[in-house]
């Protein structure tokens, strides 16, 4: 369980997050949606302990950061280390001895090559593989589907559902609404740094229709196509 209470975050005079109160329970997948700049990534960084903030982030297992896998949109990779060395490094940081790497290489990555030469999608798949092998209890996936090929997207969806079945807490953001429909139990809508709505699965279609109406309007008609 993760509970966020009265979380506020500012960069100078710019308020990025304001009065965030959310609860995330095991065995569920939560979507976080909002326009660019709504505060999704900053919220994830606060939960992961990468940003200072006002308020509280409470978890059933402490310290949270030692049991949380954060997949960022553009994973940082050191130069001159192979994919295998990257996985071993992240596992050893948690005191875990990785084994059967080739068996667990479900994305079929070239683990003997320098990870810095990987494409954006390959780096994301490498980082996700390492987070899974860390045996985390909590997962935050920031735009996990972006830049990843369609075959891997299928695997990713099944992975998220598998984590749910294993009673993990999974929080994801995605601009691809169909991926949220396929995986999430609840969707929280952020606007200007504050949660404004919580949508349960039976109402996902209504949310999608509403978002289309708000953001599309008559734009296609104005193009004259």
C-alpha positions in Angstrom: 0.0 0.0 0.0 1.1 3.6 -0.8 -0.7 6.5 0.7 0.0 10.1 -0.4 -1.1 12.8 2.0 -1.2 16.6 1.3 1.7 16.4 -1.1 2.9 19.8 -2.4 5.8 20.4 -4.7 7.2 23.7 -6.1 10.1 24.7 -8.2 10.8 28.2 -7.0 7.5 30.1 -7.4 6.1 27.5 -9.8 3.7 25.2 -8.1 3.9 21.8 -9.8 1.9 19.6 -7.4 -0.8 20.9 -5.0 -2.7 19.0 -2.3 -2.3 15.5 -3.7 -4.1 12.8 -1.8 -4.1 9.3 -3.3 -4.1 5.7 -2.2 -2.7 2.8 -4.1 -3.5 -0.8 -2.9 -1.8 -4.1 -3.7 -3.2 -6.1 -6.5 -4.4 -3.2 -8.5 -3.1 -1.2 -11.5 -3.6 2.6 -11.4 -3.4 5.0 -14.3 -2.3 8.6 -14.0 -3.4 10.8 -16.9 -3.2 14.5 -17.6 -1.9 17.0 -20.2 1.8 17.7 -20.6 2.9 19.6 -17.6 0.1 18.3 -15.3 2.8 17.0 -12.9 2.7 13.2 -13.6 6.5 12.7 -13.8 7.2 15.0 -10.8 4.6 13.0 -8.8 6.4 9.8 -9.6 9.8 11.3 -8.7 8.4 12.4 -5.3 7.0 9.0 -4.6 10.3 7.4 -5.5 12.2 9.8 -3.2 14.0 11.6 -6.0 12.5 15.0 -5.2 12.0 16.9 -1.9 8.4 17.8 -1.2 5.9 18.9 1.5 3.5 16.3 2.8 3.8 12.5 3.3 4.3 9.4 1.2 3.5 6.4 3.4 4.0 2.8 2.5 3.3 -0.6 4.1 7.0 -1.6 3.5 9.7 0.8 4.5 11.9 2.3 3.2 9.7 2.6 0.1 12.6 3.4 -2.2 14.2 0.0 -1.5 11.2 -1.9 -2.7 10.1 0.4 -5.6 11.0 0.0 -9.3 10.7 3.3 -11.2 10.8 3.1 -15.0 11.5 6.5 -16.3 10.7 7.7 -19.9 14.4 7.8 -20.9 16.5 5.5 -18.7 20.1 6.6 -18.1 22.7 4.1 -19.2 26.4 4.4 -18.3 28.9 4.2 -21.2 30.9 1.0 -21.7 28.7 -1.4 -19.8 26.8 -4.2 -21.4 23.2 -5.0 -21.0 24.1 -7.9 -18.8 26.3 -5.7 -16.6 23.5 -3.2 -16.3 21.1 -5.8 -15.0 23.7 -7.2 -12.6 24.4 -3.7 -11.3 20.8 -2.9 -10.5 20.2 -6.3 -8.9 23.4 -6.1 -6.8 22.2 -2.7 -5.5 19.4 -4.6 -3.8 21.6 -7.4 -2.6 20.2 -9.9 -5.2 22.4 -12.3 -7.2 20.9 -12.4 -10.7 20.8 -15.8 -12.4 19.4 -17.3 -15.6 19.8 -14.0 -17.4 19.4 -15.5 -20.8 16.3 -17.4 -19.8 14.8 -14.2 -18.2 15.7 -12.1 -21.2 12.1 -12.1 -22.5 12.6 -9.1 -24.8 15.5 -10.9 -26.5 18.0 -8.1 -26.0 21.7 -8.4 -27.0 22.9 -8.5 -23.4 26.6 -8.9 -24.5 26.5 -5.5 -26.3 27.1 -2.1 -24.9 23.7 -0.8 -23.6 24.5 2.7 -24.6 24.2 1.6 -28.2 20.7 0.4 -27.7 17.7 2.2 -29.2 15.4 4.1 -26.9 12.9 1.3 -26.9 15.6 -1.3 -26.1 17.0 0.8 -23.2 13.4 0.9 -21.8 13.1 -2.8 -22.1 16.5 -3.4 -20.5 15.6 -1.1 -17.6 12.2 -2.9 -17.1 13.9 -6.3 -17.1 16.3 -5.1 -14.4 13.5 -3.7 -12.3 11.6 -7.0 -12.5 14.6 -9.0 -11.5 15.0 -6.7 -8.4 11.9 -8.4 -7.1 10.2 -5.1 -6.2 6.8 -4.8 -4.5 5.9 -1.5 -6.1 6.2 -0.4 -9.7 5.9 3.0 -11.3 6.0 3.0 -15.1 6.2 6.4 -16.7 5.1 6.1 -20.3 6.3 2.5 -20.6 4.7 2.0 -24.1 6.3 4.9 -25.8 9.1 4.0 -28.2 8.5 0.2 -27.8 7.7 -2.1 -30.7 4.2 -3.6 -30.9 5.4 -7.1 -30.0 7.0 -5.8 -26.8 3.9 -3.8 -26.0 1.9 -7.0 -26.0 4.4 -8.5 -23.6 4.4 -5.4 -21.5 0.6 -5.5 -21.1 0.7 -9.1 -20.0 3.6 -8.3 -17.6 1.5 -5.6 -15.9 -1.4 -7.9 -15.5 0.9 -10.6 -14.1 2.3 -8.1 -11.5 -1.3 -7.3 -10.6 -2.0 -11.0 -10.1 1.1 -11.2 -7.8 -0.5 -8.6 -5.6 2.0 -5.8 -6.5 1.2 -2.1 -6.6 1.5 -0.8 -10.2 1.1 2.8 -11.2 1.5 3.8 -14.9 1.1 6.9 -17.0 0.4 6.6 -20.7 -0.8 8.9 -23.5 -2.2 5.8 -25.3 -5.6 5.4 -23.8 -6.1 1.8 -25.0 -3.2 0.6 -22.9 -4.8 2.1 -19.8 -8.1 0.4 -20.7 -6.3 -2.9 -21.0 -4.4 -2.8 -17.7 -5.9 -0.3 -15.2 -8.5 -0.7 -12.4 -8.6 3.0 -11.7 -7.5 6.2 -13.5 -6.7 9.4 -11.7 -6.8 12.6 -13.7 -4.3 15.3 -12.9 -4.9 18.9 -13.8 -2.4 21.6 -13.0 -0.8 19.5 -10.4 -3.9 18.3 -8.5 -6.0 15.2 -8.8 -9.5 16.2 -10.0 -11.2 12.9 -10.7 -11.0 9.2 -10.1 -12.5 7.0 -12.8 -13.3 3.3 -12.2 -13.0 0.7 -15.0 -16.7 0.7 -15.9 -16.5 4.4 -16.8 -13.2 4.3 -18.8 -15.1 4.6 -22.1 -17.0 7.6 -21.0 -13.7 9.2 -20.0 -12.2 8.5 -23.4 -15.2 10.0 -25.1 -15.1 13.0 -22.9 -11.4 13.6 -23.6 -11.9 13.3 -27.3 -14.7 15.8 -27.2 -12.7 18.3 -25.2 -9.5 18.0 -27.1 -10.7 17.5 -30.6 -13.7 19.8 -30.9 -14.0 20.9 -34.5 -10.2 20.7 -35.2 -10.6 18.1 -37.9 -13.4 20.1 -39.6 -11.2 23.2 -39.5 -8.5 21.3 -41.5 -11.0 20.6 -44.3 -10.1 16.9 -44.7 
